Amino acid sequence: MTEPELGQASNGTVTTQVPARLDRLPWSRWHWMIVVGLGTVWILDGLEVTIVGSMAGRLSEEGSGLAISSAQVTGVAAALYVAGACSGALFFGWLTDRFGRKKLFLITLAVYLAATALTALSHSAWWFFLFRFLTGFGIGGEYAAINSAIDELIPSKYRGRVDLIINGSFWLGAMGGALLSVLALDTDILPKDLGWRISFGLGVVLGLVILLVRRHVPESPRWMFIHGREEGAEQLVADVERQVEAETGRPLPAPAGAITIKQRHSVGFVQIARTLFRAYPRRAVLGLALFIGQAFLYNAITFGFGSILVTFFDVGTGSTGYFFAVIALGNFLGPLLLGRLFDTWGRRPMIAGTYLLSGALLFVTAWLFSNGWLTATTMTVSWCVVLFFASAGASSAYLTVSEIFPMETRAMAIAFFYAVGTAAGGISGPLIFAGLTESGVVADTVVAFCIGATLMVAGGLVALFFAVAAERKSLEDIATPLSAQAASAMTPAGPASATARTVP
């Protein structure tokens, strides 16, 4: 029997042990390759976003080589980046579910890199705006393609911590971007018209290295067997099993069970919407609450952190990058140190706990700030503590929406909730918080903090009641695939290499 071409689904029904075989694998070099190839792109995203924000003033200066105002960089360009990310997530998310994870995570990275390179060559405002939109378009697609691929390739035992750390790695890039901007802004080192271009160019170089590694990351076997490529899925998993057994020197345990599915080509938008909001309404509410809560909390703090330090604590504009680097470190340490607990203590207590605790701590920070008891250093420390927990919670939002919906809708589910959260944080957030954090009135900034804290606490309360106990469970047990047949629960089956196929 010949293997169907990509995008062509067979008319048959397939019983396979591929999900169970992937989930019982121990951690190996193969998994590290996936993490490096797919996860490190968030470092680039954090690097670039921070560079743009830090260099807004420099880009607007005479001699920068670009006729643009600081307000246009932080306003128009930022809005276009957000619009690109939202539209890219939805567009590429649909393509990811239809044509596969690998094709799309290669395409989205290529779009991102090309747009970033062309941003470095900007000679006018319209050029800069266009390629900021296209950069966002690529990174939005990355969120859908990458998160779906990671969760389908990583064993269930490690899925929570790996997903959290990968999404939290954005802040490693942000920390690097903050420190890099300090050097790039120093005209004793680089001319005004060259420093910002080199910063973007560095991101392209790093991205090309990631692209070389990513070429070796396979297609998701889970996607393959649903879309008529069951032979390729079996061969891929068998190759990985041989690699892991050779690495560990031990035979693998028997897989836990099998699943029977009716192969299909794609799922329409109507069925996706019906699945998200009719079949899983509580989970849809959970996804919205988590994404909107974290989006507003981050905007309440990070959108105006520079102006808060300058206005209220007399910190020089050239020094804010150092403070932001410290905040970024706190953001990364949260998922790194707390991620394991999402797999051991469980999703519900950890998601609810990180949201509720970060919201409560931001209320405390607002109270201390309103009473004038904070300095630039202690304010930064307070932000670090808040964001240590908030970052783990925010990363768990991506984990949640990527694992609680059926496999056929996974990329679109990620795309939808990401787009809603990004729009809320990137459009409504700045509109609400810009005037509050830049007014120079302590009470206004306190209001900004309280808005973010309130929505984070609300997200935590929703998680307390609606969060799914997905820890250490197969994705197919958390949400039954739409293609699954009536008697196709993950039940015991025969040898690991067996795939039964019937044609109705």
Stockholm file with secondary structure:
# STOCKHOLM 1.0

chainA/1-504         MTEPELGQASNGTVTTQVPARLDRLPWSRWHWMIVVGLGTVWILDGLEVTIVGSMAGRLSEEGSGLAISSAQVTGVAAALYVAGACSGALFFGWLTDRFGRKKLFLITLAVYLAATALTALSHSAWWFFLFRFLTGFGIGGEYAAINSAIDELIPSKYRGRVDLIINGSFWLGAMGGALLSVLALDTDILPKDLGWRISFGLGVVLGLVILLVRRHVPESPRWMFIHGREEGAEQLVADVERQVEAETGRPLPAPAGAITIKQRHSVGFVQIARTLFRAYPRRAVLGLALFIGQAFLYNAITFGFGSILVTFFDVGTGSTGYFFAVIALGNFLGPLLLGRLFDTWGRRPMIAGTYLLSGALLFVTAWLFSNGWLTATTMTVSWCVVLFFASAGASSAYLTVSEIFPMETRAMAIAFFYAVGTAAGGISGPLIFAGLTESGVVADTVVAFCIGATLMVAGGLVALFFAVAAERKSLEDIATPLSAQAASAMTPAGPASATARTVP
#=GR chainA/1-504 SS CCCCCTTCCCSSEEEECHHHHHHTCCCCHHHHHHIIIIITHHHHHHHHHHHHHHTHHHHTSTTSSCCCCHHIIIIIIHHHHHHHHHHHHHHHHHHHHHHCHHHHHHHHHHHHHHHHHHHHTCCSHHHHHHHHHHHHHHHHHHHHHHHHHHHHHSCTTTHHHHHHHHHHTHHHHHHHHHHHHHHHTCTTTSCHHHHHHHHHHHHHHHHHHHHHHHTTSCCCHHHHHHTTCHHHHHHHHHHHHHHHHHHHSSCCCCCCCBEEEECCSCCCHHHHHHIIIIISHHHHHHHHHHHHHHHHHHHHHHTTHHHHHHHHHCCCGGGHHHHHHHHHHHHHHHHHHHHHHHHHTCHHHHHHHHHHHHHHHHHHHHHHHHTTCCCHHHHHHHHHHHHHHHHHHHHHHHHHHHHSSCGGGHHHHHHHHHHHHHHIIIIIHHHHHHHHHHSCCHHHHHHHHHHHHHHHHHHHHHHHHHCCCCTTCCHHHHSCCTTBCTTCSSBCCSCTTCCEEECC
#=GC SS_cons         CCCCCTTCCCSSEEEECHHHHHHTCCCCHHHHHHIIIIITHHHHHHHHHHHHHHTHHHHTSTTSSCCCCHHIIIIIIHHHHHHHHHHHHHHHHHHHHHHCHHHHHHHHHHHHHHHHHHHHTCCSHHHHHHHHHHHHHHHHHHHHHHHHHHHHHSCTTTHHHHHHHHHHTHHHHHHHHHHHHHHHTCTTTSCHHHHHHHHHHHHHHHHHHHHHHHTTSCCCHHHHHHTTCHHHHHHHHHHHHHHHHHHHSSCCCCCCCBEEEECCSCCCHHHHHHIIIIISHHHHHHHHHHHHHHHHHHHHHHTTHHHHHHHHHCCCGGGHHHHHHHHHHHHHHHHHHHHHHHHHTCHHHHHHHHHHHHHHHHHHHHHHHHTTCCCHHHHHHHHHHHHHHHHHHHHHHHHHHHHSSCGGGHHHHHHHHHHHHHHIIIIIHHHHHHHHHHSCCHHHHHHHHHHHHHHHHHHHHHHHHHCCCCTTCCHHHHSCCTTBCTTCSSBCCSCTTCCEEECC
//
